[in-house]
């Protein structure tokens, strides 16, 4: 189906602003545009606690923001923001994080991983894993008790980091992850998939835009098949946490996200998957669009089920 009315209207307004195309921008220019777009998402829910923490990562220090809802925390979500590993920040995602905390009654840890090209691959991955380990060792301070499910979640490049971190935690015997939530994730670096080449999908994110992101994040193409960069290339997906996977119909990343969901299922991992027809890449974090609310409903329900099943000592989904 075609892009829905609300999205068409938003894209039309965006086009009238006359800004540069992403792949014609410098990283600094793209970050300014990204920050401006974040101002359109609406008011942020009140939290019981908002705390800033600096944590030690490999070869540096990163910032995390803890969002604790008014209701008692039933779980903890580590959130990795999108932006192609080059743009985006926890400040831009603050409203989304607060809404997630309020709707799920879970504490949310927003991770301000360092960005490329200043900090290319694998720094964002290493930062993200350090944030997971920090969260796992501070569950009592965050949620008031130790026995709560720990989840990872992210959109786009953040979905990539969530998938990679779930694999790394499994392979390293790291923190136990109860659920991974992947919103239109980057899972591969193949620009020849049909969703990449279809002109109807070149909207908020384009093939050229993804090439620009990869060139800044991991310029050596021979290394892009590393599972820490392209989790779809991992030789074994068995034993990973249950997954929630959302894709958008009009998105260059659609095919790789859906293939990852299928390969997880083939490996015996429980998967809650949905493609959002009429939506484009970025719909989830555009909180003012109806598609975002539908995505939130799927995720909130899945997290609630995860919390209930965790309390019963069962596999979660």
N, C-alpha and C positions, 0 to 999 in steps of 0.2 A: 504494500500500500504506500501511498505518498506520505511525505512528512506531515504530521498533524498541524492543525490550524495555529495553535499556540506557538509551536516551534517555527512555523513559517513566518509568523509575525515577528518573533524575536530575531530570526535570521535577517529579515528585511530591515529591521531597525539597526542591526549591527552593520549591515552593508552600507547603510546611509551615513554611518559615522565616518566612513572614508579612511579607516586605518589601514596600515600595511598588512599584506599577507604574512603569515607567520614565517614562512621560509625566506622572506625578504628582510626580516628583522635581525638585529643583533640580539643576543640573549638579554641584554639590559633593556632594550626596547620591548621585547616580548614580555618581560616581567612587569613592566609598567602597564601594558595592556591587560595582562592577567589580573593584576591588582585592581584595575578599574572595573573589570567585569565582576569581580567578587563583591563590589558594593551594591549590586542589584538584587541580592538574594533575600533581603528582608530582615526583620528583627530577629534577635537571638534569644532563646529561652534563658531564664534565670537558672543558675546552678547553686547547689549548696556550697560547693568549694571550687575555686579555680586557682591552680597552683602552677608556677613555672619552676622547672627543675633543669639544671645543667648536669649532664651525665657524661662519663668518660667513654669515648668510643676509640676505635683503632686510629691512632695518629691524630687525635683531636678530641674536641668536646662538642656535643650537640645539645640542643634544647628540646625538651618535651613539655607539653602543656597537659595538665591533668584536669579533666572536667568531671566533677562528681555531681550526679543529679540529686534533686531534693529527696526523692524516694530512696530507700536503702539499696545499695548496689548489689545486684544479683549476679553480676559477672563483670569482667574487665575486657574491653576491646582496645587493641592496639591499632591505631588508624594511620595508614600511610597515604598521604595526599597524592593526587595526580599532578600532571604537568610535564610529562615526558622527561623526567629526571632533570629538567633544566629550569622550569618555572614553577610557580605555586609555592605556598607556604602555609604554616599552621594558622597564621593570622587570616589568610584568605579563606580557610576552611573552618574557622572558628564557629560560625553559625551552624554549619552542617554537623560539626562534632557535638555541639550543644543539643541540636535536635535529635541526633542519634542517642545521646545519653538520656534525654528526657523520654523518648519514645520506648526505649528498651529497658529503662531502669538499670543500666549498666554504666560503670565508670568508663570514660574514654581517655586514652592516652594518645595525644596527637604528637606525631614524630616529625621534627624539623630536620630531617636528614640533609646533609650537605649536597649541593647541586652541581651538576656539570654545566659548562666545561671546566670550571675551576676545580671541581672534584669529580673527575670521571669515574666510570666503572673501574673497580668494584666498590668505591667508597660509599655510595648510597646503600648498597647491599650490606656492607659491614656496619654502617651506622644503624640500619634498620634492625639487624640482629642484636646489636648492643642494646637497643631500646627494648626489644623483647625480653632479653635477659634481665635488664634492670626492672622491668615491670613484674616479671615472675618472682623476683626477690623482694618486691615491695607490695605484695597483694594485701597484706594485713593493713598497712598504712593507707592503701588506696581504697580498698573495699570494706575494711573492718574485720575481715577474716580471710583465712588462707584457702578454704574449701569453696572456691568459686571458679567457674569455667573461664579460661583465658582464650581469647579469640583474636584473630588477625583479620584486618579488613583494609581494602584500598580500592581506588578507582584508577583505571588507565595505567600509568606507570606505577601508581600505588598498588594496583591489582597485581602487576608484575612482581613488585617487591613482596607482597603478601604471599603469593604462590612460591616464590623463591625461598622466603623465610620458613614457610611450612616444610619445604623439602630439606632445608639446612637443619632445622630443629630435629627432624626425623633422623637424618644422617649422622648428626653429631650427638645424639642422645640428649638434646637440649630440652627446653621447657615443653611441657605437654600442652598442645593446642587442641582445644575442643571443637573449633569451627574456623574455617577460612571463608571469607566473603570476598568474592572477586567481581568487581563491577567493570564491565567491558575491559578486561585486562589485556595488557601486552604480554603475549606468551611466546612470540617468535619474531624473527627479523626478516621474514620472507615477504617482499613487496609484490610478489607475482600472484598472490591469491586473488580469486575473483572479487572479493569484497574490496580489495585494494585498487583494482583496475576498473571497477564499475563507476562511471561518471556520476551516477545518482548518489554515490556515497561520499562525494568530495564536498563536504559542508563545513561544519565547525572544525573537523580534523580532516586533512587531506593526505594523499599519498606523499606529496612533496613535504608536507609538514612532518610526517613520521620519519622521512629520510633525514630531515633537518635535526630532529631530536636525536636519532641514532648517531648522526655524525658528531654531535657534541658529546653524547654519553659514551659511545664506544666507537671511535673512528676506525679502529682496526677491524675490518669486516670479517677477517678469519677467526676472530675471537667471539663473534656474536652468537655462535652456536653453543657456547658454554652454557650449561643449564642454569648457572647463576645469572645469566643475561636473558636466555630464552628457555624458560622452564618447560616448554613443550618438548624440548630436546632431551630431557632427562631420560635415562635408559629404563627407569623403573618408577612408576607412580604408586605402587602398592604401599599400603600402610600410612598413607597421608590422612590428615584430618578430613572429616566430612566437609563438603564444599557447597556454597551457594554461589551460582554463577549467573550474572546478568549480562546480556548483550543487547545492542541496539541494531535495528534493521538497517539503518543507513549509516554505517560506520565501517571505515576501512579495517578495523580490528575485529569485526564480527566473526569472520571465518576462523581465525586462530583462537579466539575465545571459546567458540563452540567446539572446535576440535579438542581443546584442552578439557572441556567438560566431558566429552565423549571418551577421551583416553582415561580420565579419572574413573569414569563408570566402568570401562573395560578392565581396569585394574582392581575393581572391587570396592572403590571408594563411593560412599553414598553421595549423590549429587542432587541438589535442588536447582534446576536450570529453568530460565525463562528468557526468550527473546522478546524485546519490546518493539512491536511493530509501530511504524510511524515516528520512531524516535531516532535521533542522531547521537553521535558521540558527545558526551558531556551532559546528557539530559539529567543524570542523577544529581549532580551538584548544582544544577540550575533550579533552586528550590521553588522559584516562582512559577515553574511550569507544571502542568498536571501530570506529566509523565514521571516527574521526580517523585511525586506522592505515591504513585502506583509502585515504583521501585522500592520506596521506603516501606510500604505495607508488606511486600514480600520479605524483605530483610528483617523487619521487626518480628514478623511471625516466626521466621526461621530461628532467630535468636531466642525468642521466648521458648520455642520447643527445645532448643539446645540447653537452656537453663533448666528446664523441667527434667529432661532426660539425664542431664549431668547429675542432678540431685538424686536420681534413681540409680545412678551407677551404670547407665547404658551408653552405647554409642550414640552420638548426637547427630541430629540433622533437623 
